Amino acid sequence: MLRKLASIRLIRDIKPIEGADSIELAYVDGWQVVVKKGEFKPEDKIIYCEIDSFLPEKPEYEFLRAGSFKTDAFGTPGFRLRTVRLRGALSQGLVLPVPENLSGSLRGRSIRGTRHQKV
């Protein structure tokens, strides 16, 4: 059974993390996610990947390798997102910019990112 865990959302707020120079907190529909400072602002459309999302093994996700690399139940290698603490701040998922080729009213639409469950 596949469950979609990535969708287009809006950033509701951005707040600093005390003692952190290069990261800040983005708030997305009740979740908080650590992001690179200055990369996003409130009301930006983003791709929000929830915890438990399984991302493919691609160069753009290599920064996740140390703590998230797994092989799923089907033998596919990739990166499973989990809740982590960065500089003392809880990060619940992953925020990515929306690619230029996605436009229009996409809020809440499911996109890539699935969770594989054995049934």
The first five atom37 places (N, CA, C, CB, O) and aatype in JSON, in Angstrom:
{
  "aatype": [12, 10, 1, 11, 10, 0, 15, 9, 1, 10, 9, 1, 3, 9, 11, 14, 9, 6, 7, 0, 3, 15, 9, 6, 10, 0, 18, 19, 3, 7, 17, 5, 19, 19, 19, 11, 11, 7, 6, 13, 11, 14, 6, 3, 11, 9, 9, 18, 4, 6, 9, 3, 15, 13, 10, 14, 6, 11, 14, 6, 18, 6, 13, 10, 1, 0, 7, 15, 13, 11, 16, 3, 0, 13, 7, 16, 14, 7, 13, 1, 10, 1, 16, 19, 1, 10, 1, 7, 0, 10, 15, 5, 7, 10, 19, 10, 14, 19, 14, 6, 2, 10, 15, 7, 15, 10, 1, 7, 1, 15, 9, 1, 7, 16, 1, 8, 5, 11, 19],
  "atom_mask": [
    [1, 1, 1, 1, 1],
    [1, 1, 1, 1, 1],
    [1, 1, 1, 1, 1],
    [1, 1, 1, 1, 1],
    [1, 1, 1, 1, 1],
    [1, 1, 1, 1, 1],
    [1, 1, 1, 1, 1],
    [1, 1, 1, 1, 1],
    [1, 1, 1, 1, 1],
    [1, 1, 1, 1, 1],
    [1, 1, 1, 1, 1],
    [1, 1, 1, 1, 1],
    [1, 1, 1, 1, 1],
    [1, 1, 1, 1, 1],
    [1, 1, 1, 1, 1],
    [1, 1, 1, 1, 1],
    [1, 1, 1, 1, 1],
    [1, 1, 1, 1, 1],
    [1, 1, 1, 0, 1],
    [1, 1, 1, 1, 1],
    [1, 1, 1, 1, 1],
    [1, 1, 1, 1, 1],
    [1, 1, 1, 1, 1],
    [1, 1, 1, 1, 1],
    [1, 1, 1, 1, 1],
    [1, 1, 1, 1, 1],
    [1, 1, 1, 1, 1],
    [1, 1, 1, 1, 1],
    [1, 1, 1, 1, 1],
    [1, 1, 1, 0, 1],
    [1, 1, 1, 1, 1],
    [1, 1, 1, 1, 1],
    [1, 1, 1, 1, 1],
    [1, 1, 1, 1, 1],
    [1, 1, 1, 1, 1],
    [1, 1, 1, 1, 1],
    [1, 1, 1, 1, 1],
    [1, 1, 1, 0, 1],
    [1, 1, 1, 1, 1],
    [1, 1, 1, 1, 1],
    [1, 1, 1, 1, 1],
    [1, 1, 1, 1, 1],
    [1, 1, 1, 1, 1],
    [1, 1, 1, 1, 1],
    [1, 1, 1, 1, 1],
    [1, 1, 1, 1, 1],
    [1, 1, 1, 1, 1],
    [1, 1, 1, 1, 1],
    [1, 1, 1, 1, 1],
    [1, 1, 1, 1, 1],
    [1, 1, 1, 1, 1],
    [1, 1, 1, 1, 1],
    [1, 1, 1, 1, 1],
    [1, 1, 1, 1, 1],
    [1, 1, 1, 1, 1],
    [1, 1, 1, 1, 1],
    [1, 1, 1, 1, 1],
    [1, 1, 1, 1, 1],
    [1, 1, 1, 1, 1],
    [1, 1, 1, 1, 1],
    [1, 1, 1, 1, 1],
    [1, 1, 1, 1, 1],
    [1, 1, 1, 1, 1],
    [1, 1, 1, 1, 1],
    [1, 1, 1, 1, 1],
    [1, 1, 1, 1, 1],
    [1, 1, 1, 0, 1],
    [1, 1, 1, 1, 1],
    [1, 1, 1, 1, 1],
    [1, 1, 1, 1, 1],
    [1, 1, 1, 1, 1],
    [1, 1, 1, 1, 1],
    [1, 1, 1, 1, 1],
    [1, 1, 1, 1, 1],
    [1, 1, 1, 0, 1],
    [1, 1, 1, 1, 1],
    [1, 1, 1, 1, 1],
    [1, 1, 1, 0, 1],
    [1, 1, 1, 1, 1],
    [1, 1, 1, 1, 1],
    [1, 1, 1, 1, 1],
    [1, 1, 1, 1, 1],
    [1, 1, 1, 1, 1],
    [1, 1, 1, 1, 1],
    [1, 1, 1, 1, 1],
    [1, 1, 1, 1, 1],
    [1, 1, 1, 1, 1],
    [1, 1, 1, 0, 1],
    [1, 1, 1, 1, 1],
    [1, 1, 1, 1, 1],
    [1, 1, 1, 1, 1],
    [1, 1, 1, 1, 1],
    [1, 1, 1, 0, 1],
    [1, 1, 1, 1, 1],
    [1, 1, 1, 1, 1],
    [1, 1, 1, 1, 1],
    [1, 1, 1, 1, 1],
    [1, 1, 1, 1, 1],
    [1, 1, 1, 1, 1],
    [1, 1, 1, 1, 1],
    [1, 1, 1, 1, 1],
    [1, 1, 1, 1, 1],
    [1, 1, 1, 1, 1],
    [1, 1, 1, 0, 1],
    [1, 1, 1, 1, 1],
    [1, 1, 1, 1, 1],
    [1, 1, 1, 1, 1],
    [1, 1, 1, 0, 1],
    [1, 1, 1, 1, 1],
    [1, 1, 1, 1, 1],
    [1, 1, 1, 1, 1],
    [1, 1, 1, 1, 1],
    [1, 1, 1, 0, 1],
    [1, 1, 1, 1, 1],
    [1, 1, 1, 1, 1],
    [1, 1, 1, 1, 1],
    [1, 1, 1, 1, 1],
    [1, 1, 1, 1, 1],
    [1, 1, 1, 1, 1]
  ],
  "atom_positions": [
    [[0.85, -1.18, 0.0], [0.0, 0.0, 0.0], [0.9, 1.25, 0.0], [-0.97, 0.0, 1.23], [1.84, 1.33, 0.79]],
    [[0.61, 2.19, -0.86], [1.39, 3.42, -0.94], [0.61, 4.57, -0.32], [1.76, 3.74, -2.4], [-0.6, 4.69, -0.51]],
    [[1.31, 5.42, 0.42], [0.7, 6.59, 1.02], [1.53, 7.8, 0.62], [0.61, 6.45, 2.57], [2.75, 7.8, 0.78]],
    [[0.88, 8.84, 0.09], [1.59, 10.05, -0.32], [1.97, 10.86, 0.92], [0.72, 10.9, -1.28], [1.13, 11.15, 1.77]],
    [[3.23, 11.22, 1.0], [3.72, 11.97, 2.15], [4.42, 13.27, 1.76], [4.65, 11.12, 2.95], [5.09, 13.88, 2.59]],
    [[4.26, 13.69, 0.52], [4.85, 14.95, 0.08], [3.76, 15.73, -0.66], [6.11, 14.72, -0.85], [3.04, 15.18, -1.48]],
    [[3.66, 17.02, -0.35], [2.62, 17.84, -0.99], [3.07, 19.3, -1.05], [1.28, 17.72, -0.22], [4.01, 19.71, -0.37]],
    [[2.38, 20.06, -1.88], [2.64, 21.5, -1.99], [1.91, 22.19, -0.84], [2.17, 22.07, -3.39], [0.71, 21.99, -0.65]],
    [[2.65, 22.99, -0.09], [2.09, 23.7, 1.07], [2.61, 25.14, 1.07], [2.46, 22.99, 2.41], [3.35, 25.54, 0.18]],
    [[2.19, 25.9, 2.08], [2.68, 27.25, 2.29], [3.44, 27.33, 3.61], [1.51, 28.27, 2.28], [3.05, 26.72, 4.6]],
    [[4.52, 28.08, 3.6], [5.21, 28.37, 4.86], [4.39, 29.41, 5.59], [6.69, 28.86, 4.61], [4.08, 30.47, 5.03]],
    [[4.04, 29.13, 6.83], [3.22, 30.05, 7.64], [4.06, 31.09, 8.36], [2.41, 29.27, 8.65], [3.64, 32.24, 8.53]],
    [[5.26, 30.69, 8.8], [6.09, 31.61, 9.57], [7.53, 31.13, 9.52], [5.59, 31.71, 11.05], [7.8, 29.95, 9.28]],
    [[8.45, 32.05, 9.76], [9.88, 31.75, 9.86], [10.36, 32.38, 11.17], [10.7, 32.3, 8.61], [10.07, 33.54, 11.44]],
    [[11.11, 31.6, 11.98], [11.64, 32.13, 13.23], [13.1, 31.73, 13.37], [10.81, 31.62, 14.44], [13.51, 30.67, 12.9]],
    [[13.88, 32.59, 14.01], [15.3, 32.27, 14.2], [15.49, 31.15, 15.23], [16.07, 33.52, 14.64], [14.62, 30.9, 16.07]],
    [[16.63, 30.5, 15.15], [17.04, 29.51, 16.15], [18.17, 30.15, 16.94], [17.49, 28.14, 15.49], [19.19, 30.55, 16.37]],
    [[18.0, 30.25, 18.24], [19.0, 30.89, 19.09], [20.36, 30.22, 18.93], [18.57, 30.86, 20.55], [20.48, 29.0, 19.05]],
    [[21.38, 31.01, 18.65], [22.74, 30.53, 18.51], [23.06, 29.91, 17.16], [0.0, 0.0, 0.0], [24.17, 29.39, 16.96]],
    [[22.12, 29.94, 16.22], [22.36, 29.36, 14.89], [22.51, 30.48, 13.86], [21.2, 28.39, 14.47], [21.64, 31.33, 13.74]],
    [[23.62, 30.46, 13.13], [23.88, 31.5, 12.15], [23.35, 31.17, 10.76], [25.35, 31.75, 12.07], [23.02, 32.08, 9.99]],
    [[23.26, 29.89, 10.42], [22.94, 29.53, 9.03], [21.63, 28.76, 8.85], [24.03, 28.71, 8.48], [21.28, 28.4, 7.73]],
    [[20.9, 28.52, 9.94], [19.61, 27.83, 9.84], [18.55, 28.58, 10.64], [19.72, 26.37, 10.33], [18.86, 29.36, 11.54]],
    [[17.28, 28.31, 10.28], [16.14, 28.89, 10.98], [14.98, 27.91, 10.92], [15.74, 30.27, 10.37], [15.07, 26.89, 10.23]],
    [[13.9, 28.22, 11.63], [12.73, 27.34, 11.66], [11.64, 27.85, 10.73], [12.19, 27.22, 13.08], [11.28, 29.03, 10.76]],
    [[11.12, 26.95, 9.9], [9.96, 27.25, 9.06], [8.79, 26.48, 9.64], [10.22, 26.88, 7.54], [8.93, 25.32, 10.04]],
    [[7.62, 27.12, 9.68], [6.41, 26.48, 10.2], [5.47, 26.2, 9.04], [5.72, 27.38, 11.26], [5.11, 27.09, 8.27]],
    [[5.07, 24.93, 8.93], [4.23, 24.46, 7.82], [3.07, 23.67, 8.42], [5.05, 23.59, 6.8], [3.26, 22.55, 8.89]],
    [[1.87, 24.24, 8.41], [0.66, 23.54, 8.88], [0.86, 22.82, 10.21], [0.21, 22.54, 7.84], [0.48, 21.66, 10.35]],
    [[1.44, 23.5, 11.18], [1.61, 22.93, 12.51], [2.91, 22.17, 12.71], [0.0, 0.0, 0.0], [3.23, 21.8, 13.84]],
    [[3.65, 21.92, 11.67], [4.93, 21.24, 11.76], [6.04, 22.29, 11.73], [5.11, 20.21, 10.6], [5.88, 23.36, 11.13]],
    [[7.16, 22.0, 12.37], [8.32, 22.9, 12.28], [9.46, 22.15, 11.63], [8.73, 23.43, 13.68], [9.72, 20.98, 11.93]],
    [[10.15, 22.85, 10.72], [11.22, 22.24, 9.94], [12.41, 23.2, 9.91], [10.74, 21.9, 8.49], [12.25, 24.39, 9.66]],
    [[13.59, 22.68, 10.17], [14.81, 23.49, 10.07], [15.16, 23.66, 8.6], [16.0, 22.82, 10.84], [15.22, 22.7, 7.83]],
    [[15.39, 24.92, 8.2], [15.73, 25.25, 6.81], [16.96, 26.16, 6.8], [14.53, 25.94, 6.09], [17.33, 26.74, 7.82]],
    [[17.58, 26.28, 5.63], [18.71, 27.18, 5.45], [18.23, 28.62, 5.6], [19.39, 26.95, 4.06], [17.2, 29.0, 5.03]],
    [[18.96, 29.42, 6.36], [18.58, 30.8, 6.62], [18.48, 31.6, 5.32], [19.58, 31.46, 7.58], [19.39, 31.57, 4.5]],
    [[17.35, 32.3, 5.15], [17.14, 33.16, 3.99], [16.62, 32.46, 2.75], [0.0, 0.0, 0.0], [16.31, 33.12, 1.76]],
    [[16.5, 31.14, 2.77], [16.05, 30.42, 1.58], [14.54, 30.55, 1.35], [16.43, 28.96, 1.7], [14.07, 30.51, 0.21]],
    [[13.78, 30.7, 2.45], [12.31, 30.78, 2.35], [11.8, 31.95, 3.15], [11.65, 29.47, 2.83], [12.49, 32.47, 4.03]],
    [[10.57, 32.37, 2.84], [9.9, 33.43, 3.61], [8.44, 33.03, 3.8], [10.03, 34.82, 2.9], [7.93, 32.17, 3.08]],
    [[7.74, 33.66, 4.77], [6.33, 33.33, 4.97], [5.53, 33.5, 3.68], [5.74, 34.22, 6.08], [5.76, 34.41, 2.89]],
    [[4.58, 32.59, 3.48], [3.69, 32.52, 2.32], [4.35, 31.94, 1.06], [3.16, 33.9, 2.0], [3.71, 31.89, 0.01]],
    [[5.6, 31.5, 1.14], [6.22, 30.81, 0.01], [5.53, 29.47, -0.2], [7.75, 30.62, 0.25], [5.21, 28.77, 0.76]],
    [[5.3, 29.12, -1.47], [4.86, 27.77, -1.8], [6.08, 26.86, -1.77], [4.16, 27.71, -3.2], [7.12, 27.18, -2.33]],
    [[5.92, 25.72, -1.09], [7.05, 24.8, -0.94], [6.54, 23.37, -1.12], [7.74, 24.97, 0.45], [5.34, 23.11, -1.11]],
    [[7.48, 22.46, -1.27], [7.17, 21.04, -1.19], [7.5, 20.63, 0.23], [7.98, 20.19, -2.26], [8.64, 20.78, 0.68]],
    [[6.51, 20.11, 0.94], [6.73, 19.64, 2.3], [6.71, 18.11, 2.28], [5.65, 20.2, 3.27], [5.71, 17.5, 1.91]],
    [[7.82, 17.51, 2.69], [7.93, 16.05, 2.8], [7.8, 15.7, 4.28], [9.31, 15.52, 2.21], [8.63, 16.1, 5.1]],
    [[6.77, 14.97, 4.61], [6.49, 14.6, 6.0], [7.5, 13.58, 6.52], [5.08, 14.06, 6.14], [8.19, 12.92, 5.74]],
    [[7.57, 13.46, 7.86], [8.38, 12.4, 8.43], [7.81, 11.07, 7.93], [8.39, 12.47, 10.0], [6.61, 10.95, 7.69]],
    [[8.66, 10.1, 7.78], [8.39, 8.78, 7.2], [8.38, 8.78, 5.68], [7.07, 8.27, 7.71], [8.22, 7.72, 5.07]],
    [[8.54, 9.95, 5.05], [8.68, 9.96, 3.59], [9.94, 9.19, 3.22], [8.74, 11.43, 3.03], [10.93, 9.22, 3.96]],
    [[9.91, 8.5, 2.09], [11.07, 7.76, 1.6], [11.48, 8.4, 0.28], [10.75, 6.23, 1.42], [10.78, 8.28, -0.72]],
    [[12.63, 9.07, 0.29], [13.1, 9.8, -0.88], [14.1, 8.95, -1.66], [13.74, 11.14, -0.46], [14.86, 8.19, -1.06]],
    [[14.11, 9.06, -2.97], [15.01, 8.24, -3.79], [16.47, 8.6, -3.57], [14.66, 8.39, -5.26], [16.8, 9.7, -3.13]],
    [[17.34, 7.67, -3.87], [18.77, 7.9, -3.77], [19.21, 8.75, -4.95], [19.56, 6.54, -3.72], [19.5, 8.24, -6.03]],
    [[19.24, 10.08, -4.73], [19.62, 11.05, -5.75], [20.61, 12.03, -5.14], [18.36, 11.81, -6.3], [20.63, 12.23, -3.92]],
    [[21.44, 12.65, -5.98], [22.45, 13.59, -5.45], [21.87, 14.71, -4.6], [23.22, 14.2, -6.59], [22.51, 15.13, -3.63]],
    [[20.68, 15.22, -4.92], [20.12, 16.34, -4.17], [19.71, 15.97, -2.74], [18.91, 16.88, -4.9], [19.43, 16.86, -1.93]],
    [[19.68, 14.67, -2.41], [19.32, 14.25, -1.06], [20.5, 13.66, -0.3], [18.2, 13.23, -1.11], [20.33, 13.15, 0.81]],
    [[21.7, 13.73, -0.87], [22.88, 13.12, -0.24], [23.18, 13.7, 1.14], [24.07, 13.3, -1.13], [23.78, 13.02, 1.97]],
    [[22.78, 14.94, 1.4], [23.02, 15.52, 2.72], [22.28, 14.74, 3.82], [22.57, 16.99, 2.74], [22.6, 14.91, 5.0]],
    [[21.32, 13.9, 3.45], [20.57, 13.09, 4.41], [21.23, 11.75, 4.71], [19.18, 12.85, 3.89], [20.81, 11.04, 5.63]],
    [[22.26, 11.39, 3.96], [22.82, 10.03, 4.03], [23.21, 9.59, 5.44], [24.03, 9.94, 3.14], [22.87, 8.48, 5.84]],
    [[23.91, 10.41, 6.19], [24.44, 9.99, 7.49], [23.37, 9.46, 8.44], [25.15, 11.15, 8.15], [23.61, 8.48, 9.15]],
    [[22.21, 10.08, 8.47], [21.19, 9.65, 9.44], [19.95, 9.02, 8.85], [0.0, 0.0, 0.0], [19.1, 8.54, 9.6]],
    [[19.82, 9.0, 7.53], [18.54, 8.57, 6.95], [18.63, 7.49, 5.89], [17.87, 9.73, 6.37], [17.59, 7.03, 5.41]],
    [[19.82, 7.07, 5.5], [19.92, 6.09, 4.41], [19.4, 4.74, 4.86], [21.37, 5.97, 3.93], [19.81, 4.22, 5.9]],
    [[18.49, 4.18, 4.07], [17.86, 2.89, 4.37], [17.6, 2.16, 3.07], [16.54, 3.08, 5.17], [17.67, 2.74, 1.98]],
    [[17.31, 0.88, 3.19], [16.78, 0.1, 2.09], [15.39, -0.28, 2.53], [17.68, -1.18, 1.75], [15.21, -0.86, 3.6]],
    [[14.38, 0.04, 1.7], [13.0, -0.23, 2.1], [12.66, -1.72, 2.02], [12.02, 0.57, 1.24], [13.51, -2.53, 1.65]],
    [[11.44, -2.07, 2.35], [10.98, -3.46, 2.38], [11.05, -4.13, 1.01], [9.57, -3.52, 2.89], [11.02, -5.36, 0.92]],
    [[11.15, -3.34, -0.05], [11.2, -3.87, -1.4], [12.63, -3.9, -1.96], [10.32, -3.04, -2.31], [12.84, -4.25, -3.12]],
    [[13.61, -3.55, -1.11], [15.01, -3.58, -1.52], [15.49, -2.33, -2.23], [0.0, 0.0, 0.0], [16.58, -2.33, -2.79]],
    [[14.68, -1.27, -2.21], [15.04, -0.02, -2.88], [15.82, 0.88, -1.92], [13.78, 0.71, -3.4], [15.33, 1.18, -0.83]],
    [[17.03, 1.32, -2.29], [17.79, 2.22, -1.41], [17.24, 3.65, -1.5], [19.28, 2.2, -1.79], [16.76, 4.08, -2.55]],
    [[17.32, 4.36, -0.4], [16.86, 5.75, -0.39], [17.01, 6.35, 1.0], [0.0, 0.0, 0.0], [17.74, 5.83, 1.84]],
    [[16.29, 7.43, 1.24], [16.41, 8.19, 2.48], [15.04, 8.31, 3.16], [17.0, 9.59, 2.21], [14.12, 8.9, 2.6]],
    [[14.92, 7.75, 4.36], [13.69, 7.85, 5.13], [13.81, 9.04, 6.08], [13.41, 6.53, 5.93], [14.74, 9.11, 6.88]],
    [[12.88, 9.97, 5.97], [12.9, 11.15, 6.83], [12.38, 10.8, 8.21], [12.07, 12.29, 6.22], [11.42, 10.05, 8.37]],
    [[13.05, 11.36, 9.2], [12.6, 11.17, 10.57], [12.76, 12.49, 11.31], [13.41, 10.04, 11.26], [13.43, 13.4, 10.84]],
    [[12.15, 12.58, 12.46], [12.28, 13.77, 13.29], [13.69, 13.81, 13.87], [11.21, 13.79, 14.43], [14.18, 12.82, 14.4]],
    [[14.33, 14.97, 13.76], [15.68, 15.15, 14.29], [15.78, 16.49, 15.02], [16.75, 15.07, 13.15], [14.91, 17.35, 14.87]],
    [[16.83, 16.64, 15.82], [17.14, 17.92, 16.46], [18.39, 18.48, 15.81], [17.33, 17.76, 18.01], [19.41, 17.81, 15.72]],
    [[18.29, 19.73, 15.37], [19.44, 20.44, 14.8], [19.62, 21.72, 15.59], [19.24, 20.74, 13.28], [18.72, 22.55, 15.66]],
    [[20.79, 21.86, 16.19], [21.08, 23.03, 17.04], [20.01, 23.21, 18.12], [21.18, 24.31, 16.18], [19.67, 24.34, 18.49]],
    [[19.49, 22.09, 18.62], [18.5, 22.12, 19.69], [17.07, 22.3, 19.22], [0.0, 0.0, 0.0], [16.14, 22.23, 20.03]],
    [[16.87, 22.53, 17.92], [15.51, 22.74, 17.39], [14.99, 21.47, 16.73], [15.51, 23.92, 16.38], [15.72, 20.8, 15.99]],
    [[13.75, 21.15, 16.99], [13.1, 19.99, 16.4], [12.81, 20.25, 14.93], [11.8, 19.65, 17.16], [12.28, 21.3, 14.57]],
    [[13.15, 19.29, 14.07], [12.87, 19.4, 12.64], [12.03, 18.19, 12.24], [14.19, 19.48, 11.79], [12.45, 17.05, 12.4]],
    [[10.83, 18.47, 11.73], [9.85, 17.42, 11.45], [9.55, 17.34, 9.95], [8.56, 17.68, 12.22], [8.46, 17.71, 9.51]],
    [[10.51, 16.85, 9.19], [10.31, 16.7, 7.75], [11.36, 17.46, 6.96], [0.0, 0.0, 0.0], [12.44, 17.77, 7.46]],
    [[11.01, 17.73, 5.71], [11.93, 18.4, 4.79], [11.14, 19.38, 3.94], [12.68, 17.38, 3.9], [10.08, 19.05, 3.42]],
    [[11.66, 20.59, 3.8], [11.06, 21.62, 2.96], [11.96, 21.83, 1.75], [10.86, 22.97, 3.76], [13.17, 22.01, 1.88]],
    [[11.35, 21.79, 0.56], [12.07, 22.0, -0.69], [11.38, 23.08, -1.49], [12.15, 20.69, -1.51], [10.16, 23.24, -1.39]],
    [[12.13, 23.84, -2.29], [11.48, 24.83, -3.16], [10.66, 24.13, -4.24], [12.54, 25.78, -3.81], [11.0, 23.03, -4.68]],
    [[9.58, 24.78, -4.66], [8.75, 24.24, -5.74], [9.47, 24.52, -7.06], [7.31, 24.88, -5.73], [9.83, 25.66, -7.33]],
    [[9.68, 23.49, -7.88], [10.33, 23.71, -9.18], [9.52, 24.67, -10.05], [10.54, 22.37, -9.91], [8.3, 24.74, -9.95]],
    [[10.22, 25.39, -10.91], [9.59, 26.37, -11.79], [8.48, 25.77, -12.65], [10.63, 27.0, -12.69], [7.5, 26.45, -12.96]],
    [[8.61, 24.5, -13.03], [7.62, 23.89, -13.93], [6.32, 23.49, -13.23], [8.22, 22.68, -14.59], [5.38, 23.05, -13.88]],
    [[6.26, 23.64, -11.9], [5.0, 23.43, -11.18], [4.42, 24.8, -10.85], [5.21, 22.58, -9.87], [5.07, 25.6, -10.18]],
    [[3.23, 25.07, -11.31], [2.64, 26.38, -11.04], [1.14, 26.24, -10.85], [2.95, 27.37, -12.19], [0.59, 25.14, -10.9]],
    [[0.49, 27.38, -10.64], [-0.95, 27.37, -10.45], [-1.31, 27.08, -9.01], [0.0, 0.0, 0.0], [-0.47, 27.17, -8.12]],
    [[-2.56, 26.74, -8.79], [-3.06, 26.48, -7.45], [-2.83, 25.02, -7.09], [-4.56, 26.83, -7.35], [-3.69, 24.17, -7.34]],
    [[-1.67, 24.73, -6.51], [-1.29, 23.35, -6.22], [-1.36, 23.0, -4.74], [0.08, 23.09, -6.73], [-1.06, 21.87, -4.36]],
    [[-1.73, 23.94, -3.89], [-1.67, 23.71, -2.45], [-2.4, 22.42, -2.06], [-2.28, 24.89, -1.69], [-3.55, 22.21, -2.43]],
    [[-1.7, 21.57, -1.32], [-2.29, 20.35, -0.82], [-2.24, 19.18, -1.78], [0.0, 0.0, 0.0], [-2.57, 18.06, -1.4]],
    [[-1.82, 19.41, -3.04], [-1.73, 18.3, -4.0], [-0.58, 17.38, -3.63], [-1.54, 18.83, -5.43], [0.48, 17.84, -3.2]],
    [[-0.81, 16.09, -3.79], [0.25, 15.11, -3.53], [1.22, 15.1, -4.68], [-0.34, 13.71, -3.3], [0.85, 15.27, -5.84]],
    [[2.48, 14.89, -4.36], [3.52, 14.77, -5.36], [4.4, 13.59, -4.99], [4.37, 16.1, -5.47], [4.0, 12.76, -4.17]],
    [[5.59, 13.48, -5.58], [6.48, 12.36, -5.26], [6.76, 12.24, -3.78], [7.77, 12.51, -6.01], [6.69, 13.22, -3.04]],
    [[7.07, 11.05, -3.37], [7.38, 10.77, -1.97], [6.33, 9.8, -1.47], [0.0, 0.0, 0.0], [5.17, 10.18, -1.32]],
    [[6.7, 8.59, -1.22], [5.73, 7.6, -0.81], [6.22, 6.86, 0.41], [5.45, 6.63, -1.94], [7.4, 6.91, 0.76]],
    [[5.31, 6.19, 1.03], [5.66, 5.32, 2.14], [5.2, 3.93, 1.73], [5.0, 5.79, 3.51], [4.04, 3.72, 1.38]],
    [[6.12, 2.99, 1.77], [5.78, 1.62, 1.42], [5.41, 0.86, 2.69], [6.97, 0.92, 0.69], [6.15, 0.88, 3.67]],
    [[4.27, 0.22, 2.66], [3.85, -0.59, 3.79], [3.52, -1.97, 3.27], [2.64, 0.05, 4.51], [2.84, -2.13, 2.26]],
    [[4.0, -2.98, 3.98], [3.62, -4.35, 3.62], [2.21, -4.61, 4.11], [4.61, -5.39, 4.23], [1.84, -4.22, 5.22]],
    [[1.41, -5.26, 3.27], [0.04, -5.61, 3.66], [-0.15, -7.1, 3.64], [-0.99, -4.95, 2.73], [-1.23, -7.59, 3.94]]
  ]
}
